[in-house]
Amino acid sequence: MPNPKRRHSKKRTSTRRAHDHLKTPSIAKCPHCHEPKLAHRACPHCGYYKGRAVVDTEA
């Protein structure tokens, strides 16, 4: 197994890790009830997705 001959510098390590941060989720507005929801998912408030009721949200 090959092993590194020298250690990587702090700059090289942090440059590689520059894209490892968390991204904020994209929030869309539900066209049916106008509540915020995650994109490409059924609305947790009204249960609609693409104009159809797909989830029963009544308790």
C-alpha positions in Angstrom: 0.0 0.0 0.0 1.4 3.4 -0.9 1.8 5.9 1.9 2.2 9.6 1.6 5.8 10.7 1.8 5.0 14.2 3.2 2.0 15.6 5.0 -0.3 18.0 3.2 -0.2 21.6 4.3 -3.1 23.3 6.1 -3.9 25.4 3.0 -4.1 22.4 0.7 -6.3 20.6 3.2 -8.7 23.5 3.7 -8.8 24.2 -0.1 -10.0 20.7 -0.6 -12.6 21.0 2.1 -13.9 24.3 0.8 -17.0 22.6 -0.8 -17.9 20.4 2.1 -20.1 22.9 3.8 -23.9 22.4 4.3 -26.2 24.1 1.8 -29.5 25.7 2.7 -32.5 23.7 1.4 -34.4 25.4 -1.5 -37.8 26.5 -0.2 -40.6 26.9 -2.7 -44.1 28.2 -2.2 -47.0 25.8 -2.5 -49.2 26.9 -5.4 -52.3 25.5 -3.7 -52.1 26.9 -0.1 -49.1 29.3 -0.5 -47.2 27.8 2.5 -43.4 27.2 2.3 -42.4 23.7 1.3 -39.4 21.8 0.1 -39.1 21.7 -3.7 -40.2 18.6 -5.6 -42.1 17.2 -2.5 -45.7 17.1 -1.5 -46.9 20.0 0.6 -47.0 19.0 4.3 -49.8 21.5 5.0 -52.4 20.7 2.3 -51.0 17.4 0.8 -51.0 18.6 -2.8 -48.3 17.9 -5.4 -48.5 19.1 -9.0 -52.1 20.1 -8.6 -53.3 16.8 -7.2 -54.0 15.7 -3.6 -51.5 12.9 -3.0 -51.2 12.9 0.8 -54.1 12.8 3.3 -53.3 15.5 5.8 -56.6 15.3 7.8 -56.2 13.9 11.3 
